[in-house]
Amino acid sequence: MSDVVIKAENLSKVYKLYDDHMDRLKESLHPLRKKYHKDFYALKDVDLEIKKGETVGIIGKNGAGKSTLLKILTGVLTPSEGTYDVKGKVSSLLELGVGFNPELSGMENIYFYGTVFGYSKVEIESKLKDIIDFADIGEFIHQPVKTYSSGMVVRLAFSVAISVSPEILIVDEALSVGDMFFQAKCMTRIKEMIEDENITLIFVSHDIGAVKSVCEKTILMDEGGIVEFGESSDVVEKYFSMRIRSSQEVLGGNDLGRIEHKSIVGDGEFQKRAAFQRVQNGKARFLNVQLLNEKGEEVQSVEYGEIVTLRMFVEAMEDIGVLTYGYHVRDKNGADIVYSDSVIEKCSLENVKCGDRFVLDWKFKAAFSHGGYNVACVLSIPIDLEISKVDFCDFIPIATVFAVEKREGGYLYGSVHVDNIVDVVKL
């Protein structure tokens, strides 16, 4: 028996776009059925299989087709072409307030939602306290939903969605509306459902960290199609590379293929790592990246709490007014654990000339939990830092890798330890 719970074949959704509102009438009345519209594919030829218990994220820029796909899978939209099959009880949190009657109170909507899923009044009442407690909207539970703030709507919507014991939970961007505390509470509950109830999760978010944290696999969508479907860490790097390449095209960057690997100072291992999803524009580049211990030796394993140096060898390939640089330390799931850059540290390179070379050393304490890590490195030219607009010169998702040994004296309950100043006063 197949364990595939969601399957789509050649799934497409096409909309007719008219330049003028009269064109629709002309088309309907034309004796030869002349076409006055343009076809716009919000979704095109999507093939997809998701198995029971899988946690799948969906990422992509706005307009990539993410929400359209979810609306079809949940029955909100009808596909123009193709077929799909969903097996199991589905609960979804899509657009804000979808499924609620705004004229009814929150309490009445809870009963209505439960009835749709086939629950009796007694069964709904058995879940009522948990729903109300999780939503935590106070006396507003007795007021019409139309009087709710967007944050209150999403609180109630999520609480109701998880109360029906779904086999498949589909969550779109709606959670981004809630406050940070409620978002954290929702993510914790989702993880509990994955571990304890073996639900299948489809999770759409622009919060890449949340996707990597929750989802084992990720789908990257662009222009209505699936670009890649695989391990979350790999797909996310592909997404970042696509975004950087897109920004280079907008900025009119140089040919990305102009830099030759044979000119890189680093050894073969560095070249191999650097080649993975690397994006360059030919203006500046990393020649090598190393992790050094306190003796200045290149290492791939360090003791917990050891002071290490991340050394970057950088070369400018044209004159640059300001060149910024930075790094990410990422865990085995691709989640960012530590980040810093020269803007934060106030040490960007200025008045850089073509041919200039620099050795850039970052010293930090490797106070990370036991396990493997990789370091991503970036060079960029700032354009408008207020909106994070930069010209990416070189981005290496895996510049170097290292492991941190177990901490002596006990487990580190967290990903990273920060130094604290502790004051103790006896009363």
N, C-alpha and C positions, 0 to 999 in steps of 0.2 A: 504494500500500500504506500502510495506516494506521500511524502511529508511536505510537499509544496502547498502552501496555503494561499499564496497570491501569485497568479500567473497572468501575464499580458502578452499578446501577440499582435504585432503590427498596429499598435494602438496609436490613433491620430485624432486630433481635434482641430478642425479647420473653421475659421470664421471668414465671412464675406465682408470685405471692406469697400465702402463706396466713397468716392470723392465728393459726391453731392447727394443730398437726401432724395432728390428727384430721380437719381439714377436707379434707385431700388424700384420705383414705379415703372420707369422705362423698361427695365429688364423684365418685369413681370408681365408687361403688356406687349412686348415686342413679338411680332408674329413668327420670327425666325429664331427666337430665344437668344438674341444677341447678349453677350456677356458684358455687363457694365461694372463688374466688381473685380477686385483682386483677392486671391485666396491668401489668407494668413494662417500658417500652421502654428498654433500655440503648442501643439504636441505632434510629433511626426515619427511614425514607424518605430514605436517603442516596444522592445521585447524585454520581458522581466520575469524572473522567478525568485520568490522569497520563501524560504522554508520555515517551518514551525520553530519558534524559539529564537529566530535570528533577530538581531537588533541592527537596523539599517538607517543610516542618516542619508539625507538628500541635500546637496549643496549646489550652489550655482548663483550667478548674478540675477538681479531682478529681471523677470521676463524670460527666464530660461525654460520655464514649463513645469516647475516644481508643484505649484499649487494646482495647476490644471490636472496634472497626473493624480494628485490626491483626491481632487473632487470627482474624478471619474471612478477611482477605486472605491470611493464611499457612496457612489450613486447620486451625487449632487449634479453631475454633468453626464450627458450621454455622448459617447465617442462618435466621431464622424466615420471612422474606419477602424477595423480591427476588433478583437475580442479580449475579454478579461474574465477571470474567475477568482472569487474571493471565498475561502472556506473558513467558517468560524464566526463567532460573535465579534462584531467590529464596533468599537467606540472611538469617536473622532473628536478632535478639538481643532477645528479649522478656523474660518473667519470668525471674528468676535461676535458672539451672540447667536450664531447660526443654530437653529433648533429650539430657540427660546421664543415664547410668545411675549412680546414686550408689555402687553396689557395685563398679563397675569403676574402674580407675586412670585418671588423666588421659591417659596414653599410650593405653590401650585405648579410651577414649572418642574420641580423635582418629581412630583407625582406623575405629571404628564410624561416626562422623560422615561421614568421607570415603567410606565404602562406600555410605551412604545417597544420596550425590550421584553415585554411579556411578564413583568413582575406583578404579583397581586398587591393589593393595598397593604396587607399584613407584611409581605416581604419588603416593600418599600419602607414601611415604618420601622422595620428592624435595622435599616441602614441609615435612617434619617439623622440620628444624632451624630454619626461619623461624618456625614456629608456637611451638616451645619457647622460642626466643630472645625473641619478642615477648611471650609470656605471662610469662616471667621469674619462675617460681615455684619454681625450684631443684629439689631432689630430690623435692618433693611431686608432681612429674609422674608418679612411680611409685607414689603412694599412692592409695587409694580416694577418689573425689570427695567422699564423705560426711564425710571428715576435713578438708575445705577450709574456710577462712573465706569469707565472702561476697565479699570482695575478690579472693581467689584464684579463686573460681568465675567471676567476671566477666572476669578476666584471660584465663583459658583459653577461655571462651565467645567472647569477641571475637576472639581470635587464630584460633580455628577457623573462625568465621563469615566472616572476610575471606580465609581461605586457599583457599576453594573457587572463587575468581574469579567472584563472583556478578554477574549483570546487574542485579539489584535487591537493594539492601541495606535492610533494615527494622530500625530501632533504636528500642526503647522506653526506658523510664526506667532500665534495668539499669545503664547506664554511671555513674549517679550514685552507685553503691555503691563504685566504685574510688577509689583515692587520687588526689590532684590531679595528680601526675606522670603516672600512667597515663591519666587522662582527657585530659590534654594530648596524650599520645602517640597516643591513639585519634583525637582530632579531627584531628591532623596527617595520620594515615593515611587517614582518611575523605576529607579534602580532596585528597590525592594520587590516590585512587581516582576521585574526581569528575573531576579534571583529566586524568589519564592513561588511565583506562579507560572514561570516559564512562558510569559506572554511574548508575542511577536510585536516588535515595535518598529514603526516608521516615523522618523523624527526629522522635521525640516527646521533648520535654523541658520541664521547668519552668524551665530556664535560658534565659531569653529572649535573652540575649546570644549564647549558642551557636547558637540557632535562626537569629538574624539573620546571624550570621557565616557559617554553612554553607549556609543555604537561600535560594534565590532567591524561592520562593513559600511561603506558609504558609496552612494551613487553621485556622480558629478554630471550635471545637466547643463546643456548650452543650446540655445536656439531650438528648443523643443525636442531635443534628442538626448540620449544617454552617451556621454563621452567616455566614461569609464565607470566600472563597478568592481570594487575589490576591497582589500584591507583599508581601513580608515586612514591610517598614517600615510599610505602610498597615494591614495586618492586626494587627500588634502594637499599634499605637496604638489600634485598635478594642478590642483585648483589655484594654489598660490602662483605657480609658474605661469599659468594662463593669464591671471590677473596682471602680473608684472609685464608679460609680453604685450598684453593689451594696452597697458599704459605706455610702453615704449613705442607702440605703433601710433598712438595719439600724439606723442611728443616728437614723432619723426626720428626715432632712434636709429643708430647705424645697424648694419647687417649683423644679426645675432651670431652668425656663423663665422665671423671674420677672425676670431681669436683661435689660434691653434694650440692644441694640448701640448705639442712638443716644446713650446716655449715656456711652459710652466716649470718653476724651480722645484716644486714638490716631487716626491718619488712616485712610483707607479701606483701605490695604494692611494695616495692623495688624489692623483689624477682620476682613478677609478671612482672614488667617492664623489669627487667634485663634479663628475660628468652627469650624475643622476639629477635630472630636472633642473640643471643649472641654467640660469638666464643671464645674459651679458649684453651690453650695448657698445662695447669697444672703447669706452671713455676712461675706465679704470678697472683694475682687476686684482684679484688675490693671486699671488704667486704660490703661496703655501700657507697652511694653517696648522699649528702644532699645539699640543697640550704638554706642558713641562712640569716636572716636580720641583721641589725646592732645591735640588742639585742642578737644575737646568737640563735634566735628561727628558727626552720625549717618552711619554708613557701612555698606556691605555688602561691602566688600573691604578687607583689612588686610594689611600686610607681615608676613612671618614674624618672630616674636619681638617684635612691636609690643605695647606696653602698651595694653590696651583697657579700657573701662568698660561693664559690663552694667548699665543703669539701669532699675529697676523703679519704676513709679508705682502705689501701692497705696492702696486705700480700704477702711476698715472700715464695714460696714453694720449692725453691732450691737456691743454691748459684748463684748469678748473678753479673757479673762484672760491667755492666752499665744497669740501668733500666730507661727507659724514660716514660713519662706520658703526657697526653694532653686531650683537650676537644674541642668539637664543640658546638656552640649554633645554633640551626636550627629553622627556622620558620615553620608555619603550612604546607607549601608545601615541607618541607624537604630541603630547600635551606640553605646552610651554611651562617650564618650572621657574626659570630665571630669564630676565631680559634686561639688557642695557644698551645704550648707544652713546655716541659722542655728543649728541645734543643734550641728553640728560646729564652727562658728566662734564659738559662744557669744555670739550677738548677736540672739536672738529678741526680738520686741516684747512688752512686758508692759503690763497694765492699759490695753488699747486701748479707746477709747470710740467709740461709733457716730458716724460722720462724720469721724473722724480720717483724715488723709491723710499718706502718707510717700513720700519719695524714697529708694530703697535702691540704693546703688552697690556693685557688685562690680568690683574691679580685678584683672586677671590678664594674664599674658603669653600672647599667641596663638602659642605655640611648637608649632603643629600642622603635620602634613604638608600638602603642597599639595593643595587641593581644597575642596569645599563642605561647609558645616556648618549645622545648625540648633540653636536653643536652645529647650528646653522649660522652662517655669517652673511652680512650684507654691506655693500658699498652703495652710496646714493648721493645725488646732488639735490639739495632742498630747493623746492619751487615755492610752495606755500605750506608751511608746517602747521598752520592753524587748521587746515583741512587734511593734513597728512599727505599732501601731494608732493611726490618726489620723482626724480628721474633715476630709476634703478640702473646702476652701473654693473654690478655683479651680485648675484644672489646664489649661494650654495646651500641647499637644504641639509646636506650631510658633509660638513667640512672636516670633522674629526669625531671619533667615538671614544667613549671611556666607560669604565665600570667603577663603582664605589663599593669598597669592602664593607662588611657589617660593622656597625657601631658597637664598641665595647661598652658594656654596662646596661644594655637594654635596647629595646626596639624604639626607633624614631617614629612617633605617631604623627606622621605628616610627611610631605614630600621634601621639605627643606626646613632647616633650622636657621632662624635669624638671631643674631646676638641681641641680648636684652640688657637693659639697666634695671635692676630690681632693687627697690627700696623696701626695707622691712622696719616697721615701727611697732614696738610692743606697747600695747595699751593696758 
